[in-house]
């Protein structure tokens, strides 16, 4: 834990939402269970190990000192500290507001875009901060393209694509509540007219998706182990068998995998076996703060491009 406290002595804040400390990467001994995120105007402290009251109090004191130093440097000494603490375990999640208050409607910014988040509702806060470079990639690649956003959650990729000049985006996800927040995110960024939202099971919607395609950019960012929705070890191959038929020749595909137990080779071998028309281009780097002692345990975002078949060339 001392390594986390030492980090706070020199850390700083920006306006953009971001992960500040990523103990899960294993690069700071004794702090592997801790993460700290900035969702302006609140800090979120997450522990993957149960902490006693004294440990929580020590961490709160260190974060309070960090906060006051940052506010003095920014000449805003009276700004209150808003701090949320979350304990995550295999049995569930416990979240509490340690001090301050959260906005009734909590809007954050990332690279000039706005997103709504909710820090007190379980593990998924509305925007996955580790996917920042994935959203940047989509924004840079989307100009003029027809985009399909599979497992779209709150539609961060869609907002990024439309901000980058995409012609249109189809978002599909079983979670209609997440899609509703996605709609709000589009309105926050004045890009709602370019998006469609389908609250459907992807595996039961191939016909509809095919009729709306083909797409020049397809993004698949499924949950890695969500019972009743998607389990990577058995469902990614089902997705890959039919995915190429949705992609225009020369179109780009972004396949994402956030499962520490599955490395890049898991996806690469499945693509080679079941979707050979998808050519591997490269891996999108994670934000530097997410550096891991074993990068194959971190988030994998792999870029592929569909090659033309002989039939398509003729």
N, C-alpha and C positions, 0 to 999 in steps of 0.2 A: 504493500500500500504506500510505502514511503516514496517509491518511484513515481507514483501518481501525484503525490503532494509536491515533489520536486519539480515535476513538469509544470504545475500550476504557477510556480514562481516566475516563469519566463513566458508563459503562454499569453496570447492576445485574442481579441475578438474583432470580427468584421461584421458588416451589415448582412452578408450572405449567410444563410443557414449552412451548417457544416458540422462534421464530426471534429471535435477538438482532440480527444484522446481515445485511442483504440487499443486497449489492453488485450483484446481478443487476438491480436496479431502475435502475441507472445514475445514481443521485443523488449518489454519492461518487466523484469523479474519481480514477482510478488504482486503484480497488478494485472495479471492476466484476466481477472474476472470483472474488470471495471471498464466502462466507456463513459464518455462525456460528450454530449451533443448540444449545439446552440441552435435553438429555434426562437429567434428574436420575438418577444423580449424575455424568453425563458431559457434556462439551462435544464437539461435532462441528464441526471446521473443514473446509470444502469449498472446493476451488479448481477452477475451470473452465479454468485455464491451468497448464501444467506449471511447477513451481517448482524452482529449484536448492536444494541443501542449505542454503546460507546464508540464503535467503529463508524456508525452512521453519523454520530455527532462530530467525530474528528474530521470526517470527510466534508461535512457541512461547514465546519469552521474554516477548513482550507479553501473551499470554494468561495466562501464569503470574503476571505482575505483577497483571493484572486479577483473577485468581482469589484471590490472597492478600489483595488489598484488600477484595474482597467478603466473604471469610471473617472478616477482622478486624471488618468492620462488623456481621456477623452473630454475632460472638463465638464463632466456631468455627475458630480459627486453625490447628488441627491437621488439618483435613479435607484429604485428599489430592486432587490434581488428576488427574482421569481425562480424557484428551484423545485423541480419534480424529481422524486426518487422512485425507481422501479426495480423490483427484484424479480428475476426470471428464473424459473426452474422447470424441470420436466413435468412437474405437477401443476404448473400454472404461473400466473403473473400477479404480482401485488404492486399497486401503484399508489403513491400518496404525494400530496403537495406539501413539501417541507416548509416552505415560506413563500410569502408574496401571494400573487394571484395571476391567473391566466386570462387573456382576453376572451370575451364571450364568443367572438368569431376570431379565430387565431389565423392570421395570414402571414406567411413568411415569403422571403424572396430568394431566388437562386438564379444567378446570371441574368438578372433583369426580368425574370418571370415570377409570377405570384402563384402560391399554392396554399390551400387551406389544410391545416393540420389539427389534430386533437390528441394531446399528450396523455390524457387520463383514460383513454379507451383501449386498454390492452397493449399488445406488442406493436401493432401496425399503426403508425402515427399519421399516415396519409401521404408521406413521401419518403422513399428509401434513399437516404443520403449517400450510400455507397454507389448508387447508380448515376451519380452526377456526370461522370465522363461518358456513360452510355447515352444520357440525354443530350450532352454536347455533340456527340457523334451523330445522333439522329438529326439534330438541328442543322448541322453542317452538311448532311447528305440529302436532306429531304426536298430541296428546292424543285418545284414543278412536278413532284412525284405523287402517285397514288399510293397511300400507305395503309397497311393492315397492322393493327396493334392487338395481338392476341394476349389474353390474360391481362387485360389493360388496367385493372385495379382502379386507381383514381386518375388515370389517364395522363400521367406526367410525360410519357413519351409522345402522346398526341399533341399536347400543348407545345412541346419542344419542336415537333415536326411542323406544325402550322406556323409557329414563330419563325421557322426557317424557310417558309415559303412553299410548303407542301400544297399540292392541288386539292387533296382531300385526305381524310383519315377515317377508317372504320375501326371503332373500338368494340371489343367483345369480351364479356366477363359474366360469369354466373352471378356475381355479387352485385345486385342492383343498387344496394346502398352505396357501394364504392363508386359505381357509375354515376350516381346522383351527385356525389362530391366532384367527380370528374367533370360533369357538366358545369358545375359552379366554377371549377378551375378554368374552364374555357371562357366563361363569361368574365372572370377576373382579368383575363389577358386579351379580351376582345377578339377571340378567334373561334367563337362558337359556330359560326356559319359554315365552317369547313369540316365539321365533324359529325359522324353518326355514332349512335350508342346502341349496342345490341346486348340485352341481358339474357344471353343464351349459353347453353352448354356447347363448347366449341366442337366437341366430337359428334354432336348431333346436328351441326349446322354447316357441314361442308358444302352441301348443295347451294345454300344461300350465299355463303362466302364466295364460292366459285362463280356464281352468276354476277356478283358485284365486282369481281376481279377481271383480269389479273392485276397484281400489285407490283410496283417497282421497288418497294421497300416493305419487308415484313419483319416484325419484331415479335419474338416469343420469349416472355419472361414469366414462366410458370412458377407456382410454389413448388418447393422441392419435396415436401411431404405433407400434403393436406388431404386427409381422408375424405372421400366423396368428391374431390375435385381433381387432384393431380398428384401422383407419386412418381417421382422422376425415374426410379429404377424400372418401372413397368410401363409408364405412360409416355415417356419421351419418344420411344421407338414407334408407338402408335401415331404420334404427331408427325414424326419425320417421314413415315411411309406416304403420307398424303400431302405434306406441306409443299413439295415442289410444284404440284399442279396449280397452286395459287400464285406462283411467282412468275412474272414476265421474264422472258429470256434476257439475260444481262442484269436482272434485278438483284438487289442486295437483301440478305437475310441476317438478322442479328439474333443469335441463340444465347440465352442467358441461363446460368446454373449457379445457385447459391446453396450448395451442399458441401460442407467441408470434407465429407467422406468420399466424394466423387470428384476426380480431377478432370482436366480438359480432355484427356484421352477417352473418357467415358463418352463424351459428345462426339469427338472426332471419329471414333471407331463406329459409332452408330450411324453417323452421317455417311461414312464411307460405305457401309453395308446396305443401308436402306434408302439413301438419297444421294446416289453418286453424281448427280448433275449439280450438286452444290459443292463448289470449290472453296476450300478454306483460304481466306485472305490474311487473317491475322487476329490477334487478341486485342481488344480495347483495354488499355491500362486502367487500373483502378486509381482513384485519388491517392496521392502519396501518403496521406495519413493512415490509409488502410494497409500499409505495408505489413507483410506477414513473414514469419520465419520460414513458412512453407507456402509459397504463392498458390500452389494447387489446392490449398484449403480455403483460399479466399474466393471472392466472387469471380466467376468466369463469364466473360462477355465475348463471344466469338463471332467474327464477321465472315460470312460466306457470300459467294456470288453464284447465281445460276448460269451455267454454261448452256449454250444452244445445243439441242439434239439434232441429229441428221434430219429428222422429220421437220423440225422447226426451221432449219436452214432452207429447206426446199419449199 
